[in-house]
Amino acid sequence: MEITICIGSSCHLKGSRDVIKIFERLISFHRLEDKVTLKGSFCMGECSKNGVCICVDGERFNVTPSEAETFFNYEIVPRIK
């Protein structure tokens, strides 16, 4: 699975660095290092929406740092297992 997280100016201000750290921790916790690839991308065109733009295997989502763990557990983990 490929997860791309926007690190452009707007998403950086919305907490993309925190989302990345949370996802890295959860990938390690669930031992998914061999199943998930995290990538960064500059502007993905979702600047006007709330949250950080995240693309999971081509599907876009907007996630705030406070929602990141819940998002990972309910959107990412079930797609892998």
N, C-alpha and C positions, 0 to 999 in steps of 0.2 A: 504494500500500500504506500502511496506517495501522498504526503501532506505538505502543501506549500503554504507558508505563512507570509503575508505581506509585511515588509519592513520599510515601506515607504514612509514619508514624513508624517502623514496623517495617522496611519496605523501605529507608527512608532510612538506618537503622542498619546494614542489610545491604549498603549500597553503591549505592543507586540513582543517586546523583549520578555515581559513577564509570562505571556502565553507560551513562548518558546521554552522558557525554563520549566514551566509546569508540565508541558508535553514531554520534555526530556526526562523529567523525574518519573512521570507515569509510564513512559515507554520502558524505562529501566525497571520500575516496580513490577510491571506485568511481564517482564522479560520478552519484549517484542522487538529488540534491537535488530533481529534478522528478518523481521516482517514489515517494519515501518521505516520509511525514509523521510526525514524532515528536510525541507528545502526552504530557502528564503527567496522572496521576489520583491522587486520594487513595485510601484503602484499597479494594482489589479483593477482599478476603476470603480471601487466601492467606497470611495472617500466620504460620501454624504450619508452613509449608513452608520448606525451605532456599532461599535466594536471593531475588532481587527478582522480583516478579510482572510479567510482560510479556505483553501481549495483541497478537498479530499477526493482523490481519484476523479477529478474533473467537476465535482459538485461544490458549489460555493456556499459558504456560511459566514456569518458575522458573529464573533464571539468576544466578549469582554474578559479580562483576566479573572474576574470573580465567577464567570460561567465556565471557564476553561476545563476544570476538573470534571464537572458534571457532563459537559459536552464530550469530553474524551471517553468517559465511562459509558455513555449512552449512544454515542455515534461511532466512535472508533473501535472500541473493544468488540462490540457485537459483529462488526463487519469482518473482523479477523478470525474470531473463534467460531 
